Amino acid sequence: MTKHLIGLGVLLAVGIAYPAILPNNLTIAISVLLFAGWATSWDLLGGWNGQVSLGHASFVGLGAYFVAIGQSQFGLAPWWTVAMAAVFAAVLGYFWGQLTFSLRGPYFSLSTIAVAEILRLIAINEEWLSGGATGVFIATLPEPFGIDLFSRTAQFYMALAFAAVVIATVIVISRARFGYQLRAVREDEDSAMAAGIDPTVTKLKAFMLSAALTSIGGGIYGIVLAFIEPHVIFSLLLSVQIALTAIIGGRGTIWGPAVGALVLVGAGEMFRTTFAEANMLIYGILILVVVLFVPRGIVGELSRRHIRRLYAKRAQG
Amino acid sequence: MASLDILLQNVANGVLMGGVYALIGIGLTLVFGVMRTINFAHGDFVVLGMYSAVLFNALLGWDPYLSLLLAMPIGFFAGVIVERFILSRVIDAPPESALLATLGLSLIIGNTILLTFGGEPRSVQVSYASSTFSIAGVNVSMVLLLAGIATVIMIAALYALLNRTEVGRAIRGTAENRLGAELVGIDTRRIHSIVFGLGVMLAVMAGVTLIPLLFATPTNTGAVFTLKAFVVTVLGGLGNVGAAIAGGILLGVVEVLGASYFMSEYREAYGLIAFLLILLFRPEGLFGRTIKRV
């Protein structure tokens, strides 16, 4: 665990220095950090607990809308609305989970798509709630300690803090009882029950935590975008991107989703110059490659080989 | 009464639309019944059908029903190739791998279409697009009527294939018990390729028949149709072809009635809500016999 924490510390140090080194590449760095945070939060449910959700954009949207509406209609500062969003997301996760955890495997994933779509339609049609299809615009933001929240540098640090907090959470969970419970339920629910773990409670906790963390990132995303439209932020595509980022990077590992974010956002940017909107093509190709040849994801495969090498060395005496 | 006429008209349109949904659903449920794979890319194959009709219309001036002659065989072979090279490798892996592989396929197909045709919605103009046909005093859209007729023919052909031919018997055998089928000498790998090819062919056909009515956008429409196909198959019970027909018609009618009499903006949601309710309370579908294991 110390190794991981040291790694996190190193990354934080690099991150803090980053805006000074590459001040013109902040937006893409923000993307990488947000996706790293979202994918790692997703992974709590999808990798450590084995429940593949394809509706996580709902929580991103929740966070973004809370911040946007809170600010523009009620004058509430983002730190309050983000906290409210996290609580609301956890509650939503609770009910959503109660509804769908009786389903296994692909049926669960299908149901997440359906619920996310219904939420999207509500956001588009209920004008009184969400400003309808035209979206919400964040015109002003408070200035804590004189920091302009609209500046890319401030947003970068917020995204950095978000990603760091999520990864730290996963590092802590990986050695805590909860982490073992998650993995037990993933591997074999019936055996976990025999060992005294309640799978439904575990899954619900994972869902709620994952939802809350994702929504915090969503709030930051809202500030970054400053203009929120329902079909952009509740899109199935975003949900798929988050899930694929974690899967390609390596489900159930600590650094996998973050590595996935780096690879995919980077590749996406490279492809965007050639393919414009079709940059999702790279996601499709990569996921096929991963499923066929690298099933544990990048970090998963690497750590498996590392472990095998260690084992071989030890076995040799 | 005027409202009864309108009701009948709505129901008729809903039934015909539902027939096309059924066609999409049958493709999905056939693939699931035989290969135990949920094909996330199914809707994108429908979109592929739509765009092939657009292409043939633009290049050769063909009416969509003429394009069917080319599109269906191409669809079949495309399905066979996909199955041979991609799906056959994940068939024995945990079911999520197949799901993810088809998800990847969906992204690839959608974005390739986007690259080739651009992002604007496309459709095909046909001379009979807005004409209606009168049956017993009820006005039915001509396009839908033709689609309905094509669907009925296709379903009849499928029925004949599944129940009256050796290949059909082999397919049914593989669906029931893959190991048992192999033991009696059926080449299940070949059957898998054939069935997936059939599924894609049906999807393509649905797309071609629908294009005069709808606009297609490369990336969104695929997901919409995939979701509808899921709703249809789950309503009827995954693996149950006959029930998929009923499920399709049900979806078509629910959508039309919901949109006319309740809030029309939530048209898509009615099917989704029905889908969720069935998944939760009757996961084997309205007519299904198997339990919700995958």
Boltz contact constraints between the chains, C-beta under 6 A:
constraints:
  - contact:
      token1: [A, 105]
      token2: [B, 95]
      max_distance: 6.0
  - contact:
      token1: [A, 105]
      token2: [B, 294]
      max_distance: 6.0
  - contact:
      token1: [A, 106]
      token2: [B, 38]
      max_distance: 6.0
  - contact:
      token1: [A, 106]
      token2: [B, 95]
      max_distance: 6.0
  - contact:
      token1: [A, 106]
      token2: [B, 99]
      max_distance: 6.0
  - contact:
      token1: [A, 106]
      token2: [B, 294]
      max_distance: 6.0
  - contact:
      token1: [A, 110]
      token2: [B, 230]
      max_distance: 6.0
  - contact:
      token1: [A, 111]
      token2: [B, 279]
      max_distance: 6.0
  - contact:
      token1: [A, 114]
      token2: [B, 272]
      max_distance: 6.0
  - contact:
      token1: [A, 114]
      token2: [B, 275]
      max_distance: 6.0
  - contact:
      token1: [A, 114]
      token2: [B, 276]
      max_distance: 6.0
  - contact:
      token1: [A, 117]
      token2: [B, 272]
      max_distance: 6.0
  - contact:
      token1: [A, 118]
      token2: [B, 269]
      max_distance: 6.0
  - contact:
      token1: [A, 118]
      token2: [B, 272]
      max_distance: 6.0
  - contact:
      token1: [A, 121]
      token2: [B, 266]
      max_distance: 6.0
  - contact:
      token1: [A, 121]
      token2: [B, 269]
      max_distance: 6.0
  - contact:
      token1: [A, 125]
      token2: [B, 265]
      max_distance: 6.0
  - contact:
      token1: [A, 236]
      token2: [B, 223]
      max_distance: 6.0
  - contact:
      token1: [A, 278]
      token2: [B, 111]
      max_distance: 6.0
  - contact:
      token1: [A, 278]
      token2: [B, 114]
      max_distance: 6.0
  - contact:
      token1: [A, 278]
      token2: [B, 115]
      max_distance: 6.0
  - contact:
      token1: [A, 280]
      token2: [B, 107]
      max_distance: 6.0
  - contact:
      token1: [A, 280]
      token2: [B, 111]
      max_distance: 6.0
  - contact:
      token1: [A, 281]
      token2: [B, 111]
      max_distance: 6.0
  - contact:
      token1: [A, 283]
      token2: [B, 107]
      max_distance: 6.0
  - contact:
      token1: [A, 284]
      token2: [B, 104]
      max_distance: 6.0
  - contact:
      token1: [A, 284]
      token2: [B, 107]
      max_distance: 6.0
  - contact:
      token1: [A, 284]
      token2: [B, 108]
      max_distance: 6.0
  - contact:
      token1: [A, 287]
      token2: [B, 100]
      max_distance: 6.0
  - contact:
      token1: [A, 287]
      token2: [B, 104]
      max_distance: 6.0
  - contact:
      token1: [A, 288]
      token2: [B, 104]
      max_distance: 6.0
  - contact:
      token1: [A, 291]
      token2: [B, 97]
      max_distance: 6.0
  - contact:
      token1: [A, 291]
      token2: [B, 100]
      max_distance: 6.0
  - contact:
      token1: [A, 291]
      token2: [B, 101]
      max_distance: 6.0
  - contact:
      token1: [A, 292]
      token2: [B, 89]
      max_distance: 6.0
